[in-house]
Amino acid sequence: MKPSRLLIGVLLMATAAISIAFTDESTRLMDEWRKFPQLVGPALERGVIQVLQEAESEVKNTQFGPDGVINNRSGNLRQDITHKRTDRMEGVVGTTSRTAPYARTILGPGSTTITPKSAGKRLWIPVADNLNPSGVARFSPRAFFDTFDRKRIKIFTSKNGNKVVFLEDRDAEGRRVIRKRDGRGRAEGRKAGEVRGKLMFVLKDRVVIQGTDALASAVREYMPRAQEVITEKLREVLT
């Protein structure tokens, strides 16, 4: 007996849909269902539940981290991957509404262009010293300006043409810390040497983020195993 075919589609809410549908080759299965509906129906439902659980784990375990296509920075997106049974023989694997916009961008197949909400403004993108070891921003623009003296904040054009935000280092008396040519710091505001500080943001008019298609591709890779699960559940009651 051939198992039922599993169908997958990508929905707008960053979910991968899984459903059981009967094919032309499933005549015997249909006959068995008619003969023993009290056995086959519950078995298929148990199979769908297990498939959804395993598909969720497949996405989490294969698409995030060092071996995946998504850098698991804060862990919020991976944690938000879940599954939901939407009908007796159907369900979805995806994220909750809390991270749906971000999930569509990262987990989906297309590209997303992000622009400032107000005309004439720029996106402040955390970089370099403003990222913790996991790649998560230490300061948002608002928190940055609330935390540091604005006299220390400098905006200029870098050598490669980007507008960047630089935070000058200051000593206990509020003077700029100058880096001498030998690398030692000196608390004097002289022109010789470089002012020590931290690179915090780069300013952009827009950013294009390419999606990974990680959600759908992970569930597609799982499909052979899903068919095995359904077959196992049917054999438990029909053999």
Order of alpha helices (4+ residues) and beta strands (2+ residues): beta-beta-alpha-alpha-alpha-beta-beta-alpha-beta-beta-alpha-beta-beta-beta-beta-beta-beta-beta-alpha
